[in-house]
Amino acid sequence: PKGSEVITTPFTFASTTHAIVRNGLEPVFCDINSDDYTIDVTKIEDLITDKTCAIVPVHVYGNMCDVEGIERIAKKHDLKVIYDAAHAFGVEYKVKSSACFGDASMFSFHATKVFNTIEGGAVCYHDDSLVQKLNDLKNFGIHGPEEVAYIGGNAKMNEFQASMGICNLRHLDSEILKRKAVVERYHSHLENIEGIKLCQPQTDVKSNYAYFPVVFDEKAFGASRNEVMDKLAENDIGARKYFYPLTSASPAFNGKYNTAETPVALDISERVLTLPLYADLSLDDVDRICDIILK
Ligand SMILES: *Cc1c(COP(=O)(O)O)cnc(C)c1O
């Protein structure tokens, strides 16, 4: 029902929070883990009220959320779980696709993602009774030639995008392998550097190497995230403050949310930089990027 609460995290792309608000629901922000930047399951239950209807966790950077912990909590409190899996195409947990968890998982096929159809996406879900409704909703809510059953939008994928996806799908495994080599090269330079924190491989997870986030500790490292980003930009290297700022800090919400209530997310957002990462990034370029950072 309208006004129901949805537990989610603010360390994500704007649209995760917008999807909740645009459906007349109230986001309730939970903090994140300081190692993989996904939702901190130990903090979820304190946020549950009699208005809570769902949890919307995010598989950040392709790191899998604690899907088992989330499922336990959801079962206990009878909540739906809808994953933002925009970063997790091709990721597996215990040899199961990231698409298998929760009630539904939403993937993005935007041009910047590991697998893309230029624009587009897919929702994977368990409840077969939703097939017709979701199909209708993506097509203006039209159910038949003379029946508009729902208030829907235009979320169809066109044939051109679909053919782009079919082409790209053929290269997915080799793209992920090339990304893996880039990530391993980054690790070889930046591992064990004082003041630099990297994401470590997760147990039982097959990664898609979607992003390479680096978290800087200004005092220990000798330069801030922003200084490193500016220096890279001077050398025509595009790194991103991703995710910064938190979605809960958006001026669209007029200060309604207090970012201090998610201190880990706030801290990481102020110190994280995602470095260039794509399949055809040469290892020489990785070496050069790391040289600049370490200098
Ligand atoms: C890219 C992204 C989205 C949005 O995906 P679109 O396909 O552009 O709608 C949502 N959430 C996260 C975490 C993303 O990175």
The ligand as an ORCA input file, in Angstrom:
! r2SCAN-3c Opt
* xyz 0 1
  C      22.986      1.753    -13.737
  C      22.296      1.530    -12.446
  C      20.905      1.640    -12.347
  C      20.048      2.159    -13.468
  O      19.973      1.335    -14.531
  P      19.244      1.858    -15.861
  O      19.332      0.702    -16.779
  O      20.013      3.046    -16.338
  O      17.852      2.186    -15.480
  C      20.297      1.325    -11.138
  N      21.013      0.935    -10.078
  C      22.357      0.842    -10.113
  C      23.092      0.392     -8.899
  C      23.038      1.163    -11.301
  O      24.367      1.113    -11.333
*
